Amino acid sequence: MRPNRQVHFSSTNTLYTFVTQTPEATPLLTGKRPLVNDSPKAAKAPREKPRVYAAKDNHDFQRHSRRLSLDSQLDQRRSTFLHFLLAPSTDPHIIYDVSLPPETLACRYPSSLLAEPATSPAVPVLVIESPNCPWPITVVPSSSPSPLLLAYGAVVTVWDVLSAIHDALRPPVTLEEYHALPSLEATQRVNLAYSKRCKRIQGLEARMEEGLRGVRRVDFLGDATRFMGLATHTSAGHVWKLVVSA
């Protein structure tokens, strides 16, 4: 007999705790009116009479409307929900500085929950974006899944998400990426974050060695390296927004 497994998920994934601006509604796409055919043959074409709906038409219309309503409900049921440990919050369940390895994190719940699927339904890949980092983070299942996931297959876990964030922010930036910073204020913010990060390293030799490696992607976050969760992205499914704070 299989042991009972309990997977906990957030009841909703539409909370935007730290978004300061509400995204504008996408305008409806409208096509151009067709050109008028002013040929003599077209001018003599009889005008189409307005259609009169009979009782049968009304019945078909109501049945079609009920089908649309049912399809809408099914689409809502297909929504992807985020694991409650990753849900954005002012008091997150995971205490984690993304500039440090994920092994340094603290969790308010049993660490076994980190091996649970990151979403419901479980997905084999998800993407994370950050307003201050131009590099999207692609999260894939770890090469050695836990025994818990054997029933799910290769799916992204909570731990995979945290590990992928750290790994994606570790590479040094190129000179072109550094010069692409939008303003002098942004450059100063990155430089200060780089300096603070190096000063936190214990040992003079290790500190100097890290300083020689230069600015890393995580420095583009500035002082905001505290993980606060993931928020839904407005453009597509399985794309999430990294929420961080100082």
C-alpha positions as CSV (number, residue, x, y, z in Angstrom):
1,M,0.0,0.0,0.0
2,R,1.3,3.4,-0.9
3,P,1.9,5.8,2.0
4,N,-0.4,8.8,2.0
5,R,1.2,11.9,0.7
6,Q,0.0,15.4,1.5
7,V,1.0,18.2,-0.9
8,H,0.2,21.7,0.2
9,F,-0.4,24.5,-2.2
10,S,-1.4,28.1,-2.1
11,S,-5.1,28.6,-2.6
12,T,-4.4,31.3,-5.2
13,N,-1.4,32.5,-7.2
14,T,-2.6,35.9,-8.1
15,L,-1.3,37.9,-5.2
16,Y,1.0,40.8,-6.2
17,T,2.5,41.9,-2.9
18,F,5.3,44.1,-4.2
19,V,4.0,45.2,-7.6
20,T,3.8,49.0,-7.5
21,Q,2.0,49.5,-10.8
22,T,-1.0,47.7,-12.1
23,P,-0.4,46.4,-15.6
24,E,-2.6,48.1,-18.2
25,A,-5.2,46.1,-19.9
26,T,-4.2,44.7,-23.3
27,P,-6.1,46.6,-25.9
28,L,-8.3,44.6,-28.1
29,L,-6.9,43.9,-31.6
30,T,-9.1,45.4,-34.3
31,G,-8.8,44.8,-38.0
32,K,-9.2,47.4,-40.7
33,R,-12.5,47.7,-42.5
34,P,-12.4,46.0,-45.9
35,L,-12.1,48.2,-48.9
36,V,-15.4,49.0,-50.6
37,N,-15.8,47.3,-53.9
38,D,-17.2,50.0,-56.1
39,S,-17.6,47.9,-59.3
40,P,-21.0,48.1,-61.0
41,K,-21.7,44.5,-60.3
42,A,-21.1,45.0,-56.6
43,A,-23.3,48.1,-56.6
44,K,-26.3,46.0,-57.8
45,A,-25.9,43.3,-55.2
46,P,-29.0,43.1,-53.1
47,R,-28.7,44.1,-49.4
48,E,-28.8,41.2,-47.1
49,K,-31.9,41.1,-45.0
50,P,-31.6,41.0,-41.2
51,R,-32.0,37.5,-39.8
52,V,-35.0,36.7,-37.8
53,Y,-34.3,34.3,-35.0
54,A,-36.8,31.6,-34.5
55,A,-37.5,29.6,-31.4
56,K,-35.0,26.9,-32.5
57,D,-32.3,29.5,-33.0
58,N,-32.9,30.9,-29.5
59,H,-32.6,27.4,-28.1
60,D,-29.3,26.8,-30.0
61,F,-28.0,30.2,-28.8
62,Q,-28.7,29.3,-25.2
63,R,-27.1,25.9,-25.5
64,H,-24.0,27.6,-27.1
65,S,-23.9,30.1,-24.2
66,R,-24.0,27.3,-21.6
67,R,-21.2,25.5,-23.5
68,L,-19.0,28.7,-23.4
69,S,-19.7,29.1,-19.7
70,L,-18.7,25.5,-19.1
71,D,-15.5,25.9,-21.1
72,S,-14.7,29.0,-19.1
73,Q,-15.1,27.0,-15.9
74,L,-12.9,24.3,-17.2
75,D,-10.2,26.8,-18.1
76,Q,-10.2,28.2,-14.6
77,R,-9.8,24.6,-13.2
78,R,-6.8,24.2,-15.4
79,S,-5.0,27.1,-13.8
80,T,-1.6,26.5,-12.3
81,F,-1.3,27.0,-8.5
82,L,1.9,27.7,-6.7
83,H,3.2,25.8,-3.7
84,F,2.4,27.7,-0.6
85,L,6.1,27.9,0.4
86,L,6.8,29.9,-2.8
87,A,3.7,32.1,-2.6
88,P,4.6,35.9,-2.3
89,S,4.2,37.2,1.2
90,T,5.5,40.0,3.4
91,D,6.4,37.3,5.9
92,P,7.6,34.4,3.7
93,H,7.8,30.8,4.9
94,I,11.3,30.5,3.5
95,I,14.0,32.7,4.8
96,Y,16.6,32.9,2.1
97,D,19.1,35.3,0.7
98,V,19.4,34.5,-3.0
99,S,23.0,35.7,-3.1
100,L,23.9,32.7,-0.9
101,P,23.7,28.9,-1.6
102,P,20.2,27.5,-1.0
103,E,21.8,25.2,1.7
104,T,21.8,28.3,3.9
105,L,18.0,28.9,3.8
106,A,15.7,28.4,6.8
107,C,12.2,27.0,6.4
108,R,9.3,27.5,8.9
109,Y,8.0,24.1,7.9
110,P,9.5,20.6,7.7
111,S,12.3,20.6,5.1
112,S,10.7,17.6,3.4
113,L,8.2,20.0,1.8
114,L,11.0,21.4,-0.3
115,A,10.9,18.1,-2.3
116,E,7.3,18.6,-3.2
117,P,6.2,19.8,-6.7
118,A,6.5,23.6,-7.0
119,T,3.1,23.9,-8.7
120,S,-0.2,22.1,-9.0
121,P,-0.6,20.6,-11.5
122,A,3.1,19.7,-11.5
123,V,5.1,21.0,-14.5
124,P,8.4,19.8,-16.1
125,V,9.7,23.4,-16.6
126,L,8.9,26.9,-15.5
127,V,10.5,30.3,-16.2
128,I,11.2,33.1,-13.7
129,E,11.8,36.7,-14.6
130,S,13.0,39.7,-12.6
131,P,12.5,43.4,-13.4
132,N,16.1,44.2,-12.5
133,C,17.8,41.2,-14.2
134,P,17.5,40.8,-18.0
135,W,18.3,37.0,-17.8
136,P,15.2,34.7,-17.6
137,I,15.7,31.8,-15.2
138,T,14.6,28.4,-16.6
139,V,13.9,25.9,-13.9
140,V,14.0,22.2,-14.8
141,P,13.8,19.1,-12.6
142,S,16.9,18.1,-10.7
143,S,18.9,15.2,-12.0
144,S,18.3,13.2,-8.8
145,P,14.7,13.5,-7.8
146,S,13.6,12.4,-4.4
147,P,11.6,9.2,-3.9
148,L,8.5,11.3,-3.3
149,L,8.5,12.5,-7.0
150,L,8.6,9.0,-8.5
151,A,4.9,9.1,-8.5
152,Y,4.9,12.5,-10.4
153,G,7.7,11.9,-12.8
154,A,10.2,14.5,-13.8
155,V,8.7,17.7,-12.4
156,V,10.0,21.0,-10.9
157,T,10.1,21.0,-7.1
158,V,10.3,23.8,-4.6
159,W,14.0,23.0,-4.1
160,D,14.6,23.1,-7.8
161,V,13.2,26.7,-7.9
162,L,15.4,28.0,-5.1
163,S,18.5,26.2,-6.5
164,A,17.9,27.5,-10.0
165,I,17.5,31.1,-8.8
166,H,20.9,30.9,-7.1
167,D,22.7,29.2,-10.0
168,A,21.3,31.7,-12.5
169,L,22.4,34.7,-10.6
170,R,26.0,33.4,-9.9
171,P,27.7,34.0,-13.3
172,P,29.8,37.1,-13.8
173,V,28.3,39.7,-16.1
174,T,30.0,40.7,-19.3
175,L,31.4,44.1,-20.1
176,E,28.5,44.7,-22.6
177,E,25.9,43.7,-20.0
178,Y,27.5,46.0,-17.4
179,H,27.5,49.0,-19.8
180,A,23.9,48.2,-20.8
181,L,22.7,49.4,-17.3
182,P,20.1,52.0,-18.0
183,S,21.4,54.9,-15.8
184,L,24.2,56.1,-13.6
185,E,22.0,55.4,-10.6
186,A,21.6,51.8,-11.6
187,T,25.3,51.4,-12.1
188,Q,26.1,52.9,-8.7
189,R,23.5,50.5,-7.1
190,V,25.2,47.5,-8.8
191,N,28.7,48.7,-7.7
192,L,27.6,49.1,-4.1
193,A,25.9,45.7,-4.1
194,Y,29.1,44.1,-5.5
195,S,31.2,45.8,-2.8
196,K,28.9,44.7,0.1
197,R,28.8,41.2,-1.2
198,C,32.6,40.9,-1.3
199,K,33.0,42.4,2.2
200,R,30.7,39.7,3.6
201,I,33.1,37.0,2.6
202,Q,35.2,35.6,5.5
203,G,39.0,35.6,5.0
204,L,41.1,38.1,3.2
205,E,42.3,35.8,0.5
206,A,38.8,34.5,-0.3
207,R,37.5,38.1,-0.3
208,M,40.2,39.3,-2.7
209,E,39.7,36.3,-5.0
210,E,35.9,37.0,-5.1
211,G,36.6,40.6,-5.8
212,L,38.7,39.8,-8.8
213,R,35.9,37.8,-10.4
214,G,34.0,41.0,-10.8
215,V,30.3,41.9,-10.8
216,R,27.9,39.0,-10.8
217,R,24.3,38.9,-12.0
218,V,23.0,38.9,-8.4
219,D,24.5,42.3,-8.0
220,F,21.9,43.7,-10.4
221,L,19.3,43.1,-7.7
222,G,21.1,45.7,-5.5
223,D,20.3,45.3,-1.8
224,A,17.1,43.4,-2.6
225,T,18.3,39.8,-2.3
226,R,15.8,38.5,0.3
227,F,13.5,36.0,-1.3
228,M,9.8,37.0,-0.9
229,G,8.2,34.5,-3.2
230,L,7.1,34.3,-6.8
231,A,4.2,36.3,-8.4
232,T,2.2,35.4,-11.4
233,H,3.3,36.9,-14.7
234,T,0.8,38.8,-16.8
235,S,1.9,37.5,-20.2
236,A,2.0,33.7,-20.1
237,G,1.4,30.6,-18.1
238,H,4.3,28.9,-16.3
239,V,6.2,32.3,-16.3
240,W,6.6,33.7,-12.8
241,K,8.1,37.0,-11.4
242,L,10.8,36.9,-8.8
243,V,9.8,39.0,-5.8
244,V,12.7,40.1,-3.6
245,S,13.2,42.7,-0.9
246,A,16.1,44.4,1.0
